[in-house]
Every structure is written in structure tokens, then in C-alpha cells.
Amino acid sequence: MDSASLTPFSDFCLLFLSIILEGAPFILLGTLISGFIDAYLPPGLIDRWLPKNKVLAVFLSGLLGAIFPVCECAIVPVIRRLIRKGLPVSCAITYMLSAPIINPIVVVSTMKAFSTSVGQFSLRETEAAVAYGPLFMTSSRLAIAFLVTVAVGLVVLRFRTHSILKPGVVPRHLDGGTSGDDEGATPVTDTPGPDRLVLAMRTTMRDFIETAMYFTIGVAITSVFKAYVTEDLILLFNQNEVTGIGLMMVLAFVLSLCSTSDAFIAANFPVPQSAKLAFLVFGPMMDVKLVFMYLSVFKSRFVVTLAIALFFVIGILSYLWIRL
């Protein structure tokens, strides 16, 4: 098809299908992991692995992504099952927010993106790219993500579990095993091997349908924005640094890019380095598709509060980080 003949609607269709095809395998992977966690992982096992000290457990959870790398599309169903298995909510949320950034794949992609962006802009922008090179931008992304996610986990420690989670996600030892998604389930330790596999597949199917529904809604909204919003709006991003940071986070929220590829967008965007950092940290933690996926696990008030808090904390940290 000739690109000149493309209409906004055809752009929407192409974008929608491309994002769906890109994200669906990760959702399937996440729900498969979720299903096997539900069928084979004994309740409370991960909780026993973590330090007894709650604060230290939150700090360790912020680094789990380096060992168990999961993208933002796959992390939500995994977290849902881990919570049901007894993982403390504070640790689960810390891991959920940090894993899409603090993992080896994202480290390599961020280094590569910023190592190839130097020299593509004006002299002033090129000097900034050299001063804040790939190592600085990558390490800054990881550091800010770790600080923010651990801070969120420590704050969540002060919340009651029932005030954050939807009833069907409350850990079994807190709801007496009466939640709908586990009603009539046989304890893992009493289930024969073949039956566990059937249980894993049933859980995978249920979680995939639910997660994919929210993901599809988010992708549709993202595709509408990318297809119908004009490129002239890019001029707004360089009015001043504070405006650029805010708008880049809004852009990250709407575009809903994968954390393994968003660095290539940020590195080639003609905005201050602080705005690029904000884009790289905020997007994998909070975007359109993630909001709808979070709503399958957390209460809406918590999701809204988390989004607002992340927006301001990441924006301020990104602004100050370049000036350290």
C-alpha cells in the first residue's frame, strides 16, 4: 500500500494490529507463568525466601527484575498470582513497577539506543548527548526506577491489604480461600501431577482472557492518539524544561511503548535529557494499557493515586538528577 494513500483510520488499524501482535506473546508468556505459579508454587514459598524484615524485603524486591526479567505486558498476571500465593503486597508492587526497567534486556537496549543517537541533532543537543552518554542515561534510568519503586513499596507497607486489592486478589490466608477464582480448588500439595497441569492451563486461559481484554482497550486508545494527533504538537515539548518533562511523561503514558524499545524513541527525541529520563522511567510503570491491566488487580482509587504520585515524583527526580 502506498504510504501517501494511508488515512488516519488505516493508520489506526495498522497501529492497533502491530501493538496487539507485539504485546500478545508477552501477555501469553506472563499468563503461562501465572498458571504454573498457581498450580505448582506452594502458598507462602516466596514470602519465606524474602528477608523477614519488611523494609529489607521491599529493597530486595526492587532488584528481582535483574533475576526474573518480565516486561510490563506480562508482569500484571504474574503479580496477581504471586499475591494470591502470599507474596506481601508491598513487595509485589515494588517488583511490578521495577521489573520492566531493572532487567538485563532493557539495560542493553537503553545503552544501544543512546550510543547511536549522538550527532543526529544540533550542536547544542549533540554536546548534551555526549555529556550525558549511554552509561549515564542507562544508570540514571535504573537508579531513579529503583529509588521510586522502593519508595512506593515502603509507602504501601502502611496501607491495609484490603484497601488496595480487589476482593478476588486478596491473599488466600487473608480471605479464608473464599475468593471466586479459587472456589473449590484443591490445595496444590494434594493435587496429582496431571491435574496440576490442567489447573495451570485453566488458570492461564482465565488470566489471558481477562488481561487481554484490558490490554486491548489500552491499545485501542493508544492507536487513536498515534493516528489522529498531529506532529505539530512536538513544538510544545521545547517551550521549557519543566513543560518538556511533563509532556514527555504524558506522551509515554499515551504511547504505551514496551520498555525494551522505548529508549530508541527517547534517545532520538529533541528534548532535554531530563525529559528523556522522565519518559524512560514513567512509561514502563504507568501507561494507558497498564492502567486497564492494573484495574484487574487493584482498586481504582489506588491506581489513580499511584499514577499521580509517580507522575510528580518521577518528574521532580528527573529534573533534579541532571543537576546533581
N, C-alpha and C positions, 0 to 999 in steps of 0.2 A: 504493500500500500504506500502511495506517495505521501510523505510527511506533510506536504503542503495541503493535502486534502483532508487531513485529520481535523475533526471537530472536537469541541470540548467534551461532548458525550463519548466519542470514540476514545479520547484520551482517558476519560474516566473508566471506561470498560477495560482498557489495556492496563491501566494502573491497578485497578481493583484485582484483576486476574493475576497480575505479576506479583503483587504483595501476598495474595492468598496462596499462590503456589510456592512462594518463598517461605512463608511462615508456617504453612500446614505441616511440613515434615517435622519442624521443631515442636509443634504442639503435639503431634503424634508421639514423638520421642518422649516428651515430658509426661504424657498420659500413660505411656507404656511403663516408664519408671514409676509413676504414681501407682499403677495397678500392681506391679510386683512388690512395691513397698507395702501396699495394703495386704497382700496375700502372704508375704514371706517375712516381713520385718516384725519381730515381736514388739509389743507395746512397750514404750519407755526405753528401748535399747539405746537410741541416740542420746536421749537425756542422760543415760548412765555414762556415756562416753564423754560428755561435756564436763568441765570442772563444776564442782558443787557450788563454788562462788558464782552468784548470778552475774555480777559485773564482769568477771573474767570470762564467763561463758559467752556473754554478748561480744566481747572483744574477739574471742576466737571465732565466733560465727561470722564476723566481718571478713575473715580470711578463708572461709570454707570454699569460696568460689575458685581459689587457686588450686584446690584439690578436686573439687567436684564442679567443673565449669558448666553452667547452664545459661542459655540465653533468656532474655526477658519473655519470649513467647512460651517457653517451656517451664519456667520456674513456678508459675502460679499453681498448676495442678500438683506439682511435686510438693510445694509448701502445704497445700491443703491436706495431703495425706500425712505428711510429717507431723503436722499439728494434731491430727486425729490420732496419731501414734504416740503422742505425748511430748513432742518437742516444745519447749516453752515458747510462747507467742513472741516474746522479745527477741529470742534467738532466731526464730523463723522469719520475722520481719527483717531483721538485720541481714540474714543470709539472702532473703528475697531481693532486697534492694542492692546489695553489694555484688552478688554473683554475676550479673550481666556485665559488670565493669572489671572487677578484680578476678580476671581469669586469663590464662596464657594466650588464648586466641585473640582477645581484644588488645592485649599488650602488643602483640606482633602487628596487628592491623593498624593500631594507632602510630606506632613507630614508623611503619612503612608510609602511611599517609602523610605525615609531617616531614619525612625525609625527602619526599618528591614534590613538595609544594613550594620550596624556596625558588625564587626567581621568576614566579609567574605573575607577580603584581608590580606595583610601582616601587620606586627605590625605597621609600619610607616603609612600605609594607614588607619588602624583602629584608630590610635591616631588622625589622621586628621578628620576622620568621627565623632569621639567623640567631638573634639574641635569645629567643625562646624556641630552641630547636626541638627535634623529636624526643630526645631524652627528657628534657624539661617538661614538655607538654604531656608526655606519657606518664611520667612520675607524678606530675601535678594532678592529672586526672585520677590516678589511683589513690593518691593521698587525700584529696578532697572527698572522694567517694567513701573512703574508709572512715574519715572523721564524721561525715554526715550520717552514714548508716549506723555507726556505733552510737552516735548521739541519739538517733531515733530509737534504737533498741533500749538505751538506758532510760529514755523518757517513757517508753511503753511499759517498762518494769513497774511503773507507778499506776498503770491502768488495770482495772479488773478485766479478766478474760472475756466475760460475757458482754462487756460494753464495747468490745472491738469486733468479735467474731459473730458471724451469723449462726443461728442455732444449730444448723446441720453440720457445722465445722468445729463446734466446741469439743475439746478432747474427751475421749470416752470416759476417763476416770473422773471427769467433772460433771458429765451429763448422765452418768449411770448406764451408758451404752444404749440410750433410747432414741438417738437421732435417726432420722428416716433412712439415711444412706447405709446404715449398718444394722437395721432392724432384721432380726432373725439370723444374723451372721454367726457362723461357727467360729470360736476362737482359733487363732492361727495355729497354736500348738496342737489342737485337736483335729486339724483338717488333713486328710490324706494328700499325698503329693499331687496326683492328677486333679483332685478337686481344687487345690490351691491354684493351679494353672487356670482352671475355669473361672475361679473367683478373680484372678488377676485380669483376665480378658474382659470379664463383665465390668469390672471397675474401670478399665481402660476405655471401654465403649461409652460408659456413662459420663466419665470425666471429659472425654474428647468431644462429645456432643455438646455438653454444657459450655466448655471452654471455647470451642469453635464458634458457638453462637455469639458470645460476647466479642470474640476476636473479629468476626465478620462485620459486626456493627461498627467497630472501631475502624476497620479498614475502609468501609464504605464512606465514613466521614472524612478520613484522610484523603481518599481518592477525589472526593468532591472538592476539597481545598486545593489539592495539587492541580486539578484540571481546570478550575474556574477562576482562581485568584491570579491576577496579572503580575508580571515580573516587575512592573514599575514600583511596586511596594518595597523593593530592595533598597530604594533611596532612603527610606525611613530608618534603616538599620544603622546608618552612619551619621545621624544627627548629633549624638554624643555617646560617650561610652556607656553610661547608665541605660540609656534607651536601647543601645545595641545589645546589652546583656539581657534585658527584659524581653526584647523581641526575638532574640535567638532562642531563649527558653520557650517562648510561645511557639516558635517555629518547630523546635524539637518535639513539643507536645503534640502538635498537629500532624507533622510528617510521620511520626511513629516509625522511625528507622530502626533497623537492627543494630545492636551495639557493635557487631563485628564489621559493620560497613559505614557507620555514621561519621567516623573520623575522616573519611575521604571527602565528605560533604563539608565538614567544618574546616578542614585544612585549606580548602580552596575557596572559602567564603571571604570576601573582602571586608572583614570586620576586625576590631581589636582582639588581641589574644585572650583577654579576659572573657569576652563574649563567646569565643570558641570553647573555652573551658566550661562555661556555664552550659552551653549546648551539649557538650560531651558527657557531662555529669547528670544533668537533669533528665535528658531524653530517655536513657535506659531505666530510670527509676519511675518516671511518670509521663505517660503519653496517652493519646486517645484510646488506643486499643487496650492498654493496661488498665485504664480506669474501669472499663467494662469488665475486664477479667478480674480485677480486684473486687468488684462488686459481687462476684460469685463467692467470695470468701469473707470479706469484711463488711461491716455495716457502712451505710452511705455516709454517715456523719464522720466516721473515722477517715474514710477515703478523701473526703473534701478537706478535712483538717490537715491530713498528711500532704496533700497536693499543695495547699497554701504554704505550709511550713517549709516544705522542700524548695518551693519557688524562691522564697525570701532568703533562706539560709544559704542555699547554693549561690544565689545572685550576689549576696554580700561577700561570701568567702571567695568567689571568683574575682570580684573587684579588688579585694584586699590582697589576694595571693600574689598577683603580678607585682605588687608594690613591696613585698617582703624583701 
